[in-house]
Amino acid sequence: MVELPRHQWIEDEAGLQDLGEQLRSCEWVAVDSESNSGFVYEESLCLLQLNVADQLWAVDLKALPGGKHGLDALRASLESPSTRVFLHGGEFDVGCLKRDYDISVRGVWDTQQAASFLGREKTGYGAVVEEACGVKLPKDFARYDWGRRPLDPAPLRYALDDVHFLPTVALSLLKLVEEADLLEEVEIANRVVEEATWNGGFQVDAVWSLKGARQLQPEGRSILWSLYSWRDSLARRLDLPPGRVLNNATLVALCRNPAASLQDLKRLGLSSRVRSQHASELLQKIAEARRQPPPAIESVRRERPDPAVQRRGDRLKVWRRQEAAQRGVPLQVVLPAVAMRHLQRNGAGDLGSVPQLGPKRIARYRREIEELCRL
């Protein structure tokens, strides 16, 4: 029998209003979310967990009305910079709250960012909880369909644990960050988390990110484009993620060695479900693409970098590595990757405009950066 921690289960507007009232009077809130990603074509948030002044809340987003205004009772607090919002690896949560509810979370303190800047080798939630609280959390529901209802006690306990220990972890890491004089660096990283967006869905250009896609012959590229579009249409009809209809490796294999029969499909590893229900449609698509290739989208050509710009980037990388080793800190403490790429492309003429650099790094490293960026 799974024992649940004391919590409030919210499944109606009245409960949501109560939670909103609690949020308005608190200095911090720990937040996590769960979605049905990996189980449906268009994922959505299904559960929102919060720890408000050590009181746990679970919001059943499947029971509440959807739409951009579905969480308006929580909006003011989550969007207020004066409310500290504890997250762990919060880019997904922030991006999904923007996508599903048009909520832009502010006041983020991301414990994964803090652990990373402190040089922790393991920055996952389980690792930081074990370090700060001495508790080893199970991983049984890391891949779970959170759209299921009713929600059983075991997965609910797993979800509540994600915010139960988070404030203790966050405050512990905050103290360590302050002691290490890394507060500004971590806060810059937290602001980046706040700007996260959801980047899923069907993206035409993503076809060229599939392993082996760029190495296909012209006929294979035409088949790939045809099947890539077909897979997305079929996934939409079946309400499944495209990868569960036809995984990427099999998709590229079908383009490298075009199938002409059921036996070919079986040999190439196509699932029995797709073979039994959609084989004829798939074989027809392959045959059509070979007979009359569709206009395939061109892969983006990668421009050869200017040699002088490349040398500038190499100098910055060597210096960053040496400086990090000398200080005994992770590379991003010295210079975030985004800032380094900007400096490589644009030089050091306007350090104030360099993303994720910040006043502290400018004051400390202005002379070195300007010297390294001279062509």
C-alpha positions as a Markdown table, in Angstrom:
| # | Residue | x | y | z |
|---|---|---|---|---|
| 1 | Met | 0.0 | 0.0 | 0.0 |
| 2 | Val | 1.5 | 3.3 | -1.1 |
| 3 | Glu | 1.4 | 6.0 | 1.6 |
| 4 | Leu | 0.8 | 9.5 | 0.1 |
| 5 | Pro | 2.1 | 12.6 | 1.8 |
| 6 | Arg | -0.5 | 15.0 | 2.9 |
| 7 | His | -1.7 | 17.1 | 0.0 |
| 8 | Gln | -4.6 | 18.9 | -1.6 |
| 9 | Trp | -6.0 | 17.4 | -4.8 |
| 10 | Ile | -7.5 | 20.1 | -7.1 |
| 11 | Glu | -10.0 | 19.2 | -9.8 |
| 12 | Asp | -12.4 | 22.2 | -9.9 |
| 13 | Glu | -12.3 | 26.0 | -10.1 |
| 14 | Ala | -13.1 | 26.5 | -6.4 |
| 15 | Gly | -10.0 | 24.5 | -5.5 |
| 16 | Leu | -7.9 | 26.4 | -8.0 |
| 17 | Gln | -9.0 | 29.7 | -6.5 |
| 18 | Asp | -8.0 | 28.4 | -3.0 |
| 19 | Leu | -4.6 | 27.6 | -4.3 |
| 20 | Gly | -4.3 | 31.0 | -6.0 |
| 21 | Glu | -5.1 | 32.6 | -2.6 |
| 22 | Gln | -2.3 | 30.6 | -0.9 |
| 23 | Leu | 0.1 | 31.5 | -3.7 |
| 24 | Arg | -0.5 | 35.3 | -3.4 |
| 25 | Ser | 0.7 | 35.3 | 0.3 |
| 26 | Cys | 3.9 | 33.2 | -0.2 |
| 27 | Glu | 7.5 | 34.1 | -0.8 |
| 28 | Trp | 8.3 | 30.9 | -2.7 |
| 29 | Val | 6.7 | 28.0 | -4.5 |
| 30 | Ala | 8.2 | 24.8 | -5.9 |
| 31 | Val | 6.7 | 23.7 | -9.2 |
| 32 | Asp | 6.8 | 20.6 | -11.4 |
| 33 | Ser | 4.5 | 19.3 | -14.1 |
| 34 | Glu | 3.8 | 16.0 | -15.8 |
| 35 | Ser | 2.5 | 15.6 | -19.4 |
| 36 | Asn | 1.4 | 12.7 | -21.7 |
| 37 | Ser | 4.4 | 13.2 | -23.9 |
| 38 | Gly | 5.3 | 10.0 | -25.7 |
| 39 | Phe | 1.7 | 8.7 | -25.7 |
| 40 | Val | -0.3 | 11.1 | -27.9 |
| 41 | Tyr | 0.3 | 13.1 | -31.1 |
| 42 | Glu | -0.2 | 16.5 | -29.4 |
| 43 | Glu | 1.0 | 16.3 | -25.9 |
| 44 | Ser | -0.4 | 18.5 | -23.1 |
| 45 | Leu | 0.2 | 19.1 | -19.4 |
| 46 | Cys | -1.9 | 16.7 | -17.3 |
| 47 | Leu | -0.8 | 17.4 | -13.8 |
| 48 | Leu | 0.7 | 20.4 | -12.0 |
| 49 | Gln | 2.4 | 19.8 | -8.6 |
| 50 | Leu | 3.2 | 22.7 | -6.2 |
| 51 | Asn | 4.7 | 23.0 | -2.8 |
| 52 | Val | 3.5 | 26.3 | -1.3 |
| 53 | Ala | 5.1 | 27.0 | 2.1 |
| 54 | Asp | 5.5 | 23.3 | 2.7 |
| 55 | Gln | 1.9 | 22.4 | 1.7 |
| 56 | Leu | 1.6 | 20.1 | -1.3 |
| 57 | Trp | -1.0 | 20.6 | -4.0 |
| 58 | Ala | -1.7 | 18.5 | -7.1 |
| 59 | Val | -3.8 | 20.1 | -9.8 |
| 60 | Asp | -5.6 | 17.7 | -12.1 |
| 61 | Leu | -5.3 | 19.6 | -15.4 |
| 62 | Lys | -7.4 | 16.9 | -17.2 |
| 63 | Ala | -10.4 | 17.7 | -15.0 |
| 64 | Leu | -10.2 | 21.5 | -15.3 |
| 65 | Pro | -11.3 | 23.5 | -18.4 |
| 66 | Gly | -8.4 | 23.9 | -20.8 |
| 67 | Gly | -7.5 | 26.9 | -22.9 |
| 68 | Lys | -5.1 | 29.8 | -22.3 |
| 69 | His | -7.1 | 31.1 | -19.3 |
| 70 | Gly | -7.4 | 27.7 | -17.5 |
| 71 | Leu | -4.8 | 28.6 | -14.9 |
| 72 | Asp | -5.6 | 32.3 | -14.5 |
| 73 | Ala | -6.0 | 31.9 | -10.8 |
| 74 | Leu | -2.2 | 31.1 | -10.6 |
| 75 | Arg | -1.0 | 33.5 | -13.2 |
| 76 | Ala | -0.2 | 36.6 | -11.2 |
| 77 | Ser | 1.9 | 34.7 | -8.7 |
| 78 | Leu | 3.8 | 32.6 | -11.2 |
| 79 | Glu | 4.5 | 35.7 | -13.4 |
| 80 | Ser | 5.6 | 37.9 | -10.5 |
| 81 | Pro | 9.4 | 38.3 | -10.2 |
| 82 | Ser | 8.9 | 38.8 | -6.5 |
| 83 | Thr | 7.8 | 35.2 | -6.0 |
| 84 | Arg | 10.7 | 32.8 | -6.0 |
| 85 | Val | 9.7 | 29.8 | -8.2 |
| 86 | Phe | 11.8 | 26.7 | -7.5 |
| 87 | Leu | 12.2 | 24.4 | -10.5 |
| 88 | His | 14.5 | 21.5 | -11.5 |
| 89 | Gly | 15.5 | 21.4 | -15.1 |
| 90 | Gly | 12.6 | 23.8 | -15.6 |
| 91 | Glu | 12.8 | 24.5 | -19.4 |
| 92 | Phe | 10.2 | 21.9 | -20.1 |
| 93 | Asp | 7.8 | 23.1 | -17.4 |
| 94 | Val | 8.3 | 26.8 | -18.4 |
| 95 | Gly | 7.8 | 26.0 | -22.1 |
| 96 | Cys | 4.7 | 23.9 | -21.6 |
| 97 | Leu | 3.0 | 26.5 | -19.3 |
| 98 | Lys | 3.6 | 29.1 | -22.1 |
| 99 | Arg | 2.2 | 26.8 | -24.7 |
| 100 | Asp | -0.8 | 25.5 | -22.9 |
| 101 | Tyr | -1.8 | 28.4 | -20.6 |
| 102 | Asp | 0.2 | 31.5 | -21.9 |
| 103 | Ile | 1.9 | 31.8 | -18.5 |
| 104 | Ser | 5.4 | 33.3 | -18.5 |
| 105 | Val | 7.0 | 32.1 | -15.3 |
| 106 | Arg | 9.3 | 34.6 | -13.6 |
| 107 | Gly | 11.4 | 34.5 | -10.4 |
| 108 | Val | 12.9 | 31.1 | -11.4 |
| 109 | Trp | 15.5 | 29.5 | -9.3 |
| 110 | Asp | 16.5 | 26.3 | -11.1 |
| 111 | Thr | 18.2 | 23.7 | -8.9 |
| 112 | Gln | 19.7 | 21.9 | -11.9 |
| 113 | Gln | 21.4 | 25.1 | -13.1 |
| 114 | Ala | 22.7 | 25.7 | -9.6 |
| 115 | Ala | 24.1 | 22.2 | -9.3 |
| 116 | Ser | 25.7 | 22.4 | -12.7 |
| 117 | Phe | 27.5 | 25.8 | -11.9 |
| 118 | Leu | 28.7 | 24.3 | -8.6 |
| 119 | Gly | 30.4 | 21.5 | -10.6 |
| 120 | Arg | 28.3 | 18.6 | -9.5 |
| 121 | Glu | 28.9 | 15.5 | -11.7 |
| 122 | Lys | 25.3 | 14.4 | -11.2 |
| 123 | Thr | 22.7 | 17.1 | -11.6 |
| 124 | Gly | 19.5 | 15.0 | -12.0 |
| 125 | Tyr | 16.7 | 15.5 | -9.4 |
| 126 | Gly | 17.3 | 12.2 | -7.7 |
| 127 | Ala | 21.0 | 13.0 | -7.3 |
| 128 | Val | 20.5 | 16.5 | -5.8 |
| 129 | Val | 17.7 | 15.2 | -3.4 |
| 130 | Glu | 20.0 | 12.4 | -2.2 |
| 131 | Glu | 22.8 | 14.9 | -1.6 |
| 132 | Ala | 20.7 | 17.4 | 0.2 |
| 133 | Cys | 18.1 | 15.2 | 2.0 |
| 134 | Gly | 19.7 | 11.8 | 2.2 |
| 135 | Val | 16.6 | 10.3 | 0.4 |
| 136 | Lys | 16.9 | 7.9 | -2.6 |
| 137 | Leu | 13.9 | 8.4 | -4.8 |
| 138 | Pro | 12.5 | 5.7 | -7.1 |
| 139 | Lys | 12.5 | 6.1 | -10.8 |
| 140 | Asp | 9.6 | 3.8 | -11.6 |
| 141 | Phe | 7.4 | 6.4 | -13.3 |
| 142 | Ala | 9.9 | 8.4 | -15.3 |
| 143 | Arg | 8.1 | 7.2 | -18.5 |
| 144 | Tyr | 4.5 | 7.2 | -17.5 |
| 145 | Asp | 1.3 | 8.3 | -19.3 |
| 146 | Trp | 0.1 | 11.1 | -17.0 |
| 147 | Gly | -3.1 | 11.4 | -19.0 |
| 148 | Arg | -4.4 | 8.2 | -17.3 |
| 149 | Arg | -7.4 | 8.7 | -15.0 |
| 150 | Pro | -7.9 | 7.8 | -12.2 |
| 151 | Leu | -4.4 | 8.4 | -11.2 |
| 152 | Asp | -3.1 | 5.6 | -9.0 |
| 153 | Pro | -1.4 | 6.3 | -5.6 |
| 154 | Ala | 2.1 | 5.1 | -6.7 |
| 155 | Pro | 2.6 | 7.5 | -9.6 |
| 156 | Leu | 0.9 | 10.3 | -7.6 |
| 157 | Arg | 3.5 | 9.8 | -4.8 |
| 158 | Tyr | 6.2 | 9.9 | -7.4 |
| 159 | Ala | 4.9 | 13.2 | -8.8 |
| 160 | Leu | 4.5 | 14.8 | -5.3 |
| 161 | Asp | 8.0 | 13.8 | -4.4 |
| 162 | Asp | 9.2 | 16.1 | -7.2 |
| 163 | Val | 8.1 | 19.1 | -5.2 |
| 164 | His | 8.1 | 17.7 | -1.7 |
| 165 | Phe | 12.0 | 17.8 | -1.4 |
| 166 | Leu | 12.6 | 20.7 | -3.9 |
| 167 | Pro | 12.5 | 23.6 | -1.5 |
| 168 | Thr | 15.1 | 21.9 | 0.8 |
| 169 | Val | 17.3 | 21.3 | -2.3 |
| 170 | Ala | 16.9 | 24.8 | -3.6 |
| 171 | Leu | 17.7 | 26.6 | -0.3 |
| 172 | Ser | 20.7 | 24.3 | 0.2 |
| 173 | Leu | 22.1 | 25.0 | -3.2 |
| 174 | Leu | 21.3 | 28.7 | -2.9 |
| 175 | Lys | 23.5 | 28.9 | 0.2 |
| 176 | Leu | 26.3 | 27.0 | -1.6 |
| 177 | Val | 26.1 | 29.3 | -4.7 |
| 178 | Glu | 26.3 | 32.4 | -2.5 |
| 179 | Glu | 29.3 | 30.9 | -0.6 |
| 180 | Ala | 31.0 | 30.2 | -4.0 |
| 181 | Asp | 30.3 | 33.8 | -5.2 |
| 182 | Leu | 28.4 | 32.5 | -8.2 |
| 183 | Leu | 25.0 | 34.1 | -7.6 |
| 184 | Glu | 25.1 | 36.4 | -10.6 |
| 185 | Glu | 26.2 | 33.6 | -13.0 |
| 186 | Val | 23.4 | 31.3 | -11.8 |
| 187 | Glu | 20.8 | 34.1 | -11.9 |
| 188 | Ile | 21.7 | 34.7 | -15.6 |
| 189 | Ala | 21.2 | 31.1 | -16.3 |
| 190 | Asn | 17.8 | 31.2 | -14.5 |
| 191 | Arg | 16.7 | 34.1 | -16.7 |
| 192 | Val | 17.5 | 31.9 | -19.7 |
| 193 | Val | 15.2 | 29.2 | -18.3 |
| 194 | Glu | 12.5 | 31.8 | -18.0 |
| 195 | Glu | 12.7 | 32.4 | -21.7 |
| 196 | Ala | 12.4 | 28.7 | -22.7 |
| 197 | Thr | 9.7 | 27.8 | -25.2 |
| 198 | Trp | 8.2 | 24.6 | -26.4 |
| 199 | Asn | 9.9 | 23.5 | -29.6 |
| 200 | Gly | 8.0 | 20.2 | -30.4 |
| 201 | Gly | 5.5 | 19.4 | -33.2 |
| 202 | Phe | 6.1 | 18.7 | -36.8 |
| 203 | Gln | 9.0 | 20.7 | -38.1 |
| 204 | Val | 9.9 | 20.4 | -41.8 |
| 205 | Asp | 13.7 | 21.1 | -41.4 |
| 206 | Ala | 13.9 | 18.5 | -38.6 |
| 207 | Val | 14.0 | 15.7 | -41.3 |
| 208 | Trp | 17.7 | 16.5 | -41.8 |
| 209 | Ser | 18.5 | 16.0 | -38.1 |
| 210 | Leu | 17.7 | 12.3 | -38.5 |
| 211 | Lys | 20.8 | 10.2 | -38.2 |
| 212 | Gly | 21.9 | 9.1 | -41.7 |
| 213 | Ala | 19.5 | 11.5 | -43.6 |
| 214 | Arg | 22.2 | 13.7 | -45.1 |
| 215 | Gln | 24.1 | 10.6 | -46.4 |
| 216 | Leu | 21.2 | 9.3 | -48.5 |
| 217 | Gln | 21.3 | 9.3 | -52.3 |
| 218 | Pro | 19.0 | 11.6 | -54.2 |
| 219 | Glu | 16.3 | 8.9 | -54.6 |
| 220 | Gly | 16.5 | 8.1 | -50.9 |
| 221 | Arg | 16.1 | 11.7 | -50.0 |
| 222 | Ser | 13.0 | 11.9 | -52.1 |
| 223 | Ile | 11.6 | 8.8 | -50.3 |
| 224 | Leu | 12.6 | 10.3 | -47.0 |
| 225 | Trp | 10.6 | 13.5 | -47.5 |
| 226 | Ser | 7.6 | 11.5 | -48.7 |
| 227 | Leu | 7.6 | 9.1 | -45.8 |
| 228 | Tyr | 8.5 | 11.8 | -43.2 |
| 229 | Ser | 5.3 | 13.7 | -44.2 |
| 230 | Trp | 3.2 | 10.5 | -44.4 |
| 231 | Arg | 4.4 | 9.3 | -41.0 |
| 232 | Asp | 3.3 | 12.6 | -39.4 |
| 233 | Ser | -0.1 | 12.4 | -41.1 |
| 234 | Leu | -0.6 | 8.8 | -39.9 |
| 235 | Ala | 0.5 | 9.7 | -36.4 |
| 236 | Arg | -2.0 | 12.5 | -36.3 |
| 237 | Arg | -4.8 | 10.1 | -37.4 |
| 238 | Leu | -3.8 | 7.5 | -34.8 |
| 239 | Asp | -3.1 | 10.1 | -32.1 |
| 240 | Leu | 0.3 | 8.7 | -31.5 |
| 241 | Pro | 3.8 | 10.3 | -31.5 |
| 242 | Pro | 5.4 | 9.9 | -34.9 |
| 243 | Gly | 8.3 | 7.8 | -33.4 |
| 244 | Arg | 5.8 | 5.2 | -32.2 |
| 245 | Val | 4.3 | 4.8 | -35.6 |
| 246 | Leu | 7.7 | 4.5 | -37.4 |
| 247 | Asn | 11.0 | 5.1 | -35.5 |
| 248 | Asn | 13.7 | 7.2 | -37.0 |
| 249 | Ala | 16.2 | 4.4 | -37.6 |
| 250 | Thr | 13.6 | 2.3 | -39.5 |
| 251 | Leu | 12.4 | 5.4 | -41.5 |
| 252 | Val | 16.0 | 6.1 | -42.8 |
| 253 | Ala | 16.6 | 2.4 | -43.4 |
| 254 | Leu | 13.4 | 2.3 | -45.7 |
| 255 | Cys | 14.9 | 5.2 | -47.7 |
| 256 | Arg | 18.4 | 3.6 | -47.9 |
| 257 | Asn | 16.9 | 0.2 | -49.1 |
| 258 | Pro | 13.5 | 1.0 | -50.5 |
| 259 | Ala | 11.0 | -1.8 | -49.6 |
| 260 | Ala | 8.8 | -3.3 | -52.4 |
| 261 | Ser | 7.1 | -6.1 | -50.4 |
| 262 | Leu | 5.8 | -7.1 | -47.1 |
| 263 | Gln | 8.8 | -9.3 | -46.7 |
| 264 | Asp | 11.1 | -6.3 | -47.2 |
| 265 | Leu | 9.2 | -4.4 | -44.5 |
| 266 | Lys | 9.6 | -7.2 | -42.1 |
| 267 | Arg | 13.3 | -7.6 | -42.9 |
| 268 | Leu | 13.9 | -3.8 | -42.3 |
| 269 | Gly | 12.3 | -4.1 | -38.8 |
| 270 | Leu | 8.9 | -2.5 | -39.3 |
| 271 | Ser | 6.6 | -3.2 | -36.4 |
| 272 | Ser | 4.0 | -5.9 | -36.9 |
| 273 | Arg | 1.2 | -3.3 | -36.1 |
| 274 | Val | 2.2 | -1.0 | -38.9 |
| 275 | Arg | 2.8 | -4.0 | -41.3 |
| 276 | Ser | -0.6 | -5.4 | -40.6 |
| 277 | Gln | -2.6 | -2.2 | -40.8 |
| 278 | His | -0.6 | 0.3 | -43.0 |
| 279 | Ala | 1.8 | -1.8 | -45.1 |
| 280 | Ser | 0.0 | -1.3 | -48.4 |
| 281 | Glu | -0.2 | 2.5 | -47.9 |
| 282 | Leu | 3.5 | 2.7 | -47.0 |
| 283 | Leu | 4.6 | 0.6 | -50.0 |
| 284 | Gln | 2.5 | 2.8 | -52.3 |
| 285 | Lys | 4.2 | 5.9 | -50.9 |
| 286 | Ile | 7.6 | 4.4 | -51.5 |
| 287 | Ala | 6.7 | 3.3 | -55.1 |
| 288 | Glu | 5.3 | 6.8 | -55.9 |
| 289 | Ala | 8.3 | 8.5 | -54.6 |
| 290 | Arg | 10.6 | 6.3 | -56.7 |
| 291 | Arg | 8.4 | 6.7 | -59.8 |
| 292 | Gln | 7.8 | 10.5 | -59.5 |
| 293 | Pro | 9.9 | 12.0 | -56.8 |
| 294 | Pro | 8.2 | 14.8 | -54.8 |
| 295 | Pro | 9.9 | 18.1 | -54.4 |
| 296 | Ala | 12.1 | 17.4 | -51.5 |
| 297 | Ile | 13.0 | 20.1 | -49.1 |
| 298 | Glu | 16.7 | 21.0 | -49.4 |
| 299 | Ser | 19.0 | 20.5 | -46.5 |
| 300 | Val | 20.5 | 23.7 | -45.1 |
| 301 | Arg | 24.0 | 24.2 | -46.3 |
| 302 | Arg | 26.5 | 24.8 | -43.6 |
| 303 | Glu | 28.6 | 27.8 | -44.5 |
| 304 | Arg | 32.3 | 27.3 | -44.2 |
| 305 | Pro | 33.4 | 29.7 | -41.4 |
| 306 | Asp | 35.9 | 32.5 | -42.0 |
| 307 | Pro | 39.3 | 31.2 | -41.0 |
| 308 | Ala | 40.0 | 34.3 | -38.9 |
| 309 | Val | 36.7 | 33.8 | -37.1 |
| 310 | Gln | 37.5 | 30.2 | -36.6 |
| 311 | Arg | 40.8 | 31.0 | -35.0 |
| 312 | Arg | 39.1 | 33.5 | -32.7 |
| 313 | Gly | 36.8 | 30.8 | -31.5 |
| 314 | Asp | 39.7 | 28.4 | -31.0 |
| 315 | Arg | 41.5 | 31.0 | -28.9 |
| 316 | Leu | 38.4 | 31.6 | -26.8 |
| 317 | Lys | 37.9 | 27.8 | -26.2 |
| 318 | Val | 41.5 | 27.3 | -25.1 |
| 319 | Trp | 41.4 | 30.3 | -22.8 |
| 320 | Arg | 38.1 | 29.3 | -21.3 |
| 321 | Arg | 39.3 | 25.7 | -20.6 |
| 322 | Gln | 42.6 | 27.0 | -19.0 |
| 323 | Glu | 40.8 | 29.6 | -16.9 |
| 324 | Ala | 38.2 | 27.1 | -15.7 |
| 325 | Ala | 40.9 | 24.7 | -14.7 |
| 326 | Gln | 42.9 | 27.3 | -12.8 |
| 327 | Arg | 39.8 | 28.5 | -10.9 |
| 328 | Gly | 38.5 | 25.0 | -10.4 |
| 329 | Val | 35.0 | 25.8 | -11.8 |
| 330 | Pro | 32.9 | 24.5 | -14.7 |
| 331 | Leu | 33.4 | 26.0 | -18.2 |
| 332 | Gln | 30.1 | 27.9 | -18.1 |
| 333 | Val | 31.2 | 29.8 | -15.0 |
| 334 | Val | 34.0 | 31.4 | -17.0 |
| 335 | Leu | 32.0 | 31.9 | -20.3 |
| 336 | Pro | 28.7 | 30.4 | -21.3 |
| 337 | Ala | 28.7 | 28.7 | -24.7 |
| 338 | Val | 26.1 | 31.2 | -26.1 |
| 339 | Ala | 28.4 | 34.1 | -25.1 |
| 340 | Met | 31.4 | 32.4 | -26.6 |
| 341 | Arg | 29.7 | 31.8 | -29.9 |
| 342 | His | 28.6 | 35.4 | -30.0 |
| 343 | Leu | 32.1 | 36.7 | -29.3 |
| 344 | Gln | 33.5 | 34.3 | -32.0 |
| 345 | Arg | 31.1 | 35.7 | -34.6 |
| 346 | Asn | 31.0 | 39.4 | -33.6 |
| 347 | Gly | 34.1 | 40.1 | -31.6 |
| 348 | Ala | 34.3 | 42.2 | -28.4 |
| 349 | Gly | 33.3 | 45.6 | -29.6 |
| 350 | Asp | 30.2 | 45.7 | -27.4 |
| 351 | Leu | 30.5 | 43.4 | -24.4 |
| 352 | Gly | 27.3 | 44.7 | -22.9 |
| 353 | Ser | 25.3 | 43.2 | -25.8 |
| 354 | Val | 26.8 | 39.7 | -25.4 |
| 355 | Pro | 24.1 | 37.3 | -24.3 |
| 356 | Gln | 24.6 | 35.6 | -20.9 |
| 357 | Leu | 27.8 | 37.4 | -20.2 |
| 358 | Gly | 26.8 | 39.8 | -17.4 |
| 359 | Pro | 28.6 | 42.7 | -15.6 |
| 360 | Lys | 30.6 | 40.4 | -13.3 |
| 361 | Arg | 32.3 | 38.5 | -16.1 |
| 362 | Ile | 32.9 | 41.8 | -18.1 |
| 363 | Ala | 34.6 | 43.4 | -15.1 |
| 364 | Arg | 36.7 | 40.3 | -14.5 |
| 365 | Tyr | 37.6 | 39.4 | -18.0 |
| 366 | Arg | 37.3 | 42.5 | -20.2 |
| 367 | Arg | 41.0 | 42.8 | -21.0 |
| 368 | Glu | 41.5 | 39.0 | -21.8 |
| 369 | Ile | 38.3 | 38.8 | -23.9 |
| 370 | Glu | 39.2 | 42.0 | -25.9 |
| 371 | Glu | 42.7 | 40.7 | -26.6 |
| 372 | Leu | 41.5 | 37.2 | -27.6 |
| 373 | Cys | 38.9 | 38.7 | -30.0 |
| 374 | Arg | 41.3 | 40.8 | -32.0 |
| 375 | Leu | 41.6 | 39.3 | -35.5 |
